[in-house]
Amino acid sequence: MGEGAKKLLSQALRLPLDERAELAADLIASIDGQPDKDADAAWAAEIERRATRALAGESEGRPWREVLKRLDPERGK
């Protein structure tokens, strides 16, 4: 990291938490590029599909402990 970036980081770390979070999100967004315009609609449709299946009893689901154990064996004990 160059000196300019180190100085900027030092200044950014003195910001309140909410401002640091917003700055971090903006920096990451600048790397990711333009958001997919259809992503929100696709996620909403997927959530609706899953909710409909669950409410109709077509989806078994899993107990939380089982899912947690699969994702993080240490915490799922």
C-alpha positions, 0 to 999 in steps of 0.5 A: 500500500502506498503512502497516500493510501496509508494516510487515507486509511488512517483518516478513514479509521477515525470516522464513526462506524456508520461512516466507515461502513458506508465508505467501505461499501462504496469502495467495494461497489466501485470494484464490483462495477455496475449492479445487475439491474435484474438481480433484485427481481430475480431474488424476489422471485426466488424467495417467493418460489421458496416460500410458496413451496415451504407453505405448501409442504413441498419443502422439508427444510432442515433443523437449524442445528443441522444446517449450522453443523454443516456450515460450521462444525465447531459452532454446530456442536 
